[in-house]
Amino acid sequence: MKVMVVGGGGREHAIIKKLRESDKIDEIFALPGNGGIAADAVCVPIGAKDIAGIVNFAKDNNIDYAVVAPDDPLVLGAVDELTRAGVPCFGPDKKAAIIEGSKVFSKNLMKKYGIPTAEYSVFSDPAAALEYVETCPVPTVIKADGLALGKGVIIAQTRDEAREAIKSIMQDRVFGDSGSNIVIEEFLTGPEVSVLSFTDGKTLVPMVSSMDHKRAGDGDTGLNTGGMGTVAPNPYYTSEIADICMKTIFLPTIEAMRKEGRAFKGCLYFGLMLTPDGPKVIEYNCRFGDPETQVVLPLLKSDLFEIMQAVTEERLSEVNVEFSDGYACCVVAASEGYPSSYKTGYEIEMSDGVADSVYVAGAKTENGRLLTSGGRVLGVTATAESLPLAIDAAYEKVKKVKFENMYYRKDIGRRALLALKEK
């Protein structure tokens, strides 16, 4: 079969590597892919938001199945258009993708159906929002309603920071129209957990939990990034907590979406906080997380393509979804200065045997050379039977990758190791 994966980052590279293990697939295309993905798929220079171009390519090349991975094309309705053209897809349609596309929608959904989340208020008028933050508890969390490249959430430690956040989002429009409405919500405390799940709108199968590391610097210092590394499973996410989440969050969410006429089919991402009052939802994503995918999929023992087809055909309950009992660690190598200013165009060198463990996010090929082209350049993942071994192995592999101005955190997994000791 011919399969097309829409997107061009490390998440897509991880999906493509796992799909290549399926004996049902003959050829994989990546739209647009990147220089590193080109080693595992045929890259086609069509942007992930070029819905018409994506659909035309699928029809012209007799694509049998499409995986739409990033949030933007999902929210724009790529699955709707591909399905209309007769191409089966993995991913939610536009009506269901709103669960990530609008934070106002998702917060109101949780409130309506009693799904635990932070207390919140919604504002479309900057003056009303500014008045509210004069009396609300601080710290407080301010979120742009729409998509903002994962950067539309500001934790305001003081009222001055809250005022500045409102001004930048609603008046200066730093996130464009995504800031037309904002959510101001209660600041929650506790360990964070990411749980990806397969769902066909009726059945939900959680994947292995993971722990992301968002800050740029060691010790969780510096600016927020798209993610500097991950480990899986997350030691804070016990079987008892998993049972609670299934009963109070996961199943109620897919049931709520179905009742709203927005049945969700694809990968539903739950960003959770384990508060003193129990697990609560911080955010939903309508797709695989990045870089969580880079540690979750290497632990998947079942055929990913078979699972995806079962999701599309609403027969997930008939498929065995099995993960290994091991651990995984992904260390992201970035361009020094990321997420602010950084230089690109440096050659990436890898020692023999390490490429299979590398998921490339920001790279291009020129004259046969692989060059950096982004802030987050690549992720290096290792699996092992214990978390300490997985972390050590990942860092050993990182040493086998080199490019000028390469930067990575030296403490990925440290919090997870401390959590294991506390048990």
C-alpha positions, 0 to 999 in steps of 0.5 A: 500500500502507498501511505502518505504522512502529512508533516515534517518534524521529529514526530512525523519521523517517529511515525514514519519509522514505526510505519516502516515496520509494517509489512502491509506498506510498500511506499511512504511519502512525507509532505513536506518531510525534511532532510532527515526524513528523506532517508525513510520516506519520499519527501514531497515539497507540499506544505502541511497547510496546503490542503488542496495540494495535499489532496491533489497529490493523494489523488494523482498518486493513488495514495491508499491511506493518509496520516495527518499528524500536525495540528494546523492541517487537522484544524483546517479540515485536511481529513475532511477533504481527503476523506471526501476525495476517497482517501482513508485517514488517521486523524480527527475531522475538523469538527473534532479537531476543535478540541485543540483548535479552541481552548474556549471550546475544550474548557466549556466542554469539560465544564459541561460534562464534569471533566476535572480541570482548572477553574477558568473565565473566558474573555473577548474584551481586553478591558474586562480581562484586565479588570479580572486580573486585578482581583483573581489569585496569582499566579494565574494562567493565560491562554490564547484561544486558538493554535499558537505553535505551542506557545500560546500559554503564559504563566503570570507570576504577578499581576504585572505579568498578567496585564502584560500577557493580556496586552500582548495576546489581545492587543498586540496580537502576538499570536494573530487571530488566536488571541481574539479570545483568551482563557484565564484559569486557575494555576494548578500544582503537581507533577505533569503527565502526557498520555497519548491515546488511540480512539475510534470515537467509541473505544479508547486505548491509552498509550504509555505515559510520558514526561516532557521537559519544556524548559530550555535549560538544565534544572528546568530553567530558561524559556519554554520550548517545544520540548527538550526531551522526554522519558516514558513511562512517567513514574508519577502515573501509577496504575491507580491514577491510570484507572482514575483517569480512564473513569473521570477523564478519558472515557468521559471526554470521548463520550462528551465529544460524541454527544456533541456530534464531534466523534473523535477518531485518531490520537487524542493527547491528554495533558494532565496535572496530578494535583492534590485534588486528583488528576486534572486536564491541563490541555487536549491535543488532537494529535500525537505530541512532540517529542512524546511520540519519540519515546512512546512509539519505540515502545509499541510492539503492535503494528502501528498501521493496523491500529491506525486502520482500525481507528479509521474503520471504528473497530479499535476494540478488535485490535491488540495494542501492546507496549513493551514493559521497558523504558525510553528516553529521548534527548533533543539536540537543538541549535544554541540560542533556541528558542530565541535566535540561533544560526542554522546551515551546519552539517550534521554528522552521525556515527555508524549505527546511530541513525536508526535512533535519531528522529530529525525535526529541523534539517535539510539536504544540500549537495548530499549533506544533511544541514541544520535548518531549525531550532530543534534539530533532532531527537535521539531515543534509546530504550532499555529494561530500566529508566536509568539504563535508557537515560544512559543509553540515550546520552551515549547515542547523543555523543555520536551526533555532531553539528556546530552550535549543538546544544542539549540538556544534560538532565533529561529524566532526572525528575523521573529518577527522583520520583522512582526513588520516592516510591 
